[in-house]
Amino acid sequence: MGCMGAMGAMGALVLQIFSKKVPGVRSGHMVSHRLRDTFAVDLLQKGVPMEEVSKLLWHESIKTTEKHYAKWVKGRQDRLDSLVMGTWAAPSKAKRLAKR
């Protein structure tokens, strides 16, 4: 059985469990795919390395994982937040330097 077959079986099992536990969960590809996305994003936001998440998602290449989930990597988001905050602080610093 290939990776996709195994993931299909796992997705069906997860969907079966959730449909019994969570009212309103419908069967279908989009629901199971949304659960998969939520799983990946949650792991990445908690600091699990991209390489490990890629393996758990059964991606053949980490490039696939990066393409879809790079924005959710906690370290990258922290650096981005820092850059944005630094950019907002920069005009004040520039004004102080210009007054000298």
C-alpha positions as CSV (number, residue, x, y, z in Angstrom):
1,M,0.0,0.0,0.0
2,G,1.4,3.4,-1.0
3,C,1.6,6.5,1.2
4,M,-1.7,7.9,-0.2
5,G,-3.5,4.7,0.5
6,A,-2.3,4.7,4.1
7,M,-3.2,8.3,4.5
8,G,-6.7,7.7,3.1
9,A,-7.3,4.9,5.6
10,M,-6.0,7.1,8.4
11,G,-8.1,10.0,7.3
12,A,-11.2,7.8,7.2
13,L,-10.5,6.6,10.7
14,V,-10.0,10.1,12.0
15,L,-13.2,11.3,10.3
16,Q,-15.1,8.3,11.8
17,I,-13.9,9.2,15.3
18,F,-14.6,12.9,14.9
19,S,-18.1,12.3,13.4
20,K,-19.0,10.3,16.5
21,K,-17.6,12.8,19.0
22,V,-18.3,16.2,17.3
23,P,-21.8,17.0,16.2
24,G,-22.2,18.4,12.7
25,V,-19.0,16.9,11.2
26,R,-19.8,15.7,7.7
27,S,-17.9,13.1,5.7
28,G,-15.9,14.2,2.8
29,H,-12.4,15.1,1.6
30,M,-12.6,18.7,2.7
31,V,-13.4,17.8,6.3
32,S,-10.6,15.3,6.6
33,H,-8.2,17.7,4.8
34,R,-9.1,20.5,7.2
35,L,-8.3,18.2,10.1
36,R,-5.0,17.4,8.5
37,D,-4.2,21.1,8.1
38,T,-5.2,21.8,11.7
39,F,-2.9,19.0,12.9
40,A,0.1,20.3,10.9
41,V,-0.4,24.0,11.9
42,D,-0.9,23.1,15.6
43,L,2.4,21.1,15.6
44,L,4.3,23.9,13.8
45,Q,3.0,26.6,16.1
46,K,4.1,24.5,19.1
47,G,7.7,24.4,17.7
48,V,7.8,20.9,16.1
49,P,10.4,21.0,13.4
50,M,9.2,21.2,9.8
51,E,11.1,18.0,9.0
52,E,9.1,16.1,11.6
53,V,5.8,17.5,10.5
54,S,6.6,16.6,6.9
55,K,7.2,13.0,7.9
56,L,3.9,12.9,9.9
57,L,2.1,14.2,6.8
58,W,3.8,11.5,4.6
59,H,5.1,14.1,2.2
60,E,7.7,12.7,-0.2
61,S,9.6,16.0,-0.1
62,I,9.9,18.6,2.6
63,K,9.4,21.2,-0.2
64,T,5.7,20.2,-0.3
65,T,5.4,20.8,3.5
66,E,7.3,24.2,3.2
67,K,5.1,25.3,0.3
68,H,1.9,24.8,2.3
69,Y,3.0,25.4,5.9
70,A,6.1,27.7,6.0
71,K,4.1,30.6,7.3
72,W,3.1,28.7,10.4
73,V,6.6,27.8,11.6
74,K,6.9,29.5,15.1
75,G,10.5,30.6,14.7
76,R,9.8,32.2,11.3
77,Q,6.7,34.0,12.7
78,D,8.7,35.3,15.7
79,R,11.4,36.7,13.3
80,L,8.7,38.2,11.1
81,D,7.0,39.8,14.1
82,S,10.3,41.2,15.2
83,L,11.1,42.6,11.8
84,V,7.7,44.3,11.6
85,M,8.0,45.8,15.1
86,G,11.5,47.0,14.2
87,T,10.2,48.6,11.0
88,W,7.5,50.5,13.0
89,A,10.1,51.6,15.5
90,A,12.6,52.7,12.8
91,P,10.9,56.0,11.8
92,S,11.1,57.3,15.4
93,K,14.7,56.4,15.5
94,A,15.3,58.0,12.1
95,K,13.6,61.2,13.4
96,R,15.9,61.3,16.4
97,L,18.9,60.8,14.3
98,A,17.8,63.5,11.9
99,K,17.4,66.1,14.8
100,R,21.1,65.7,15.7
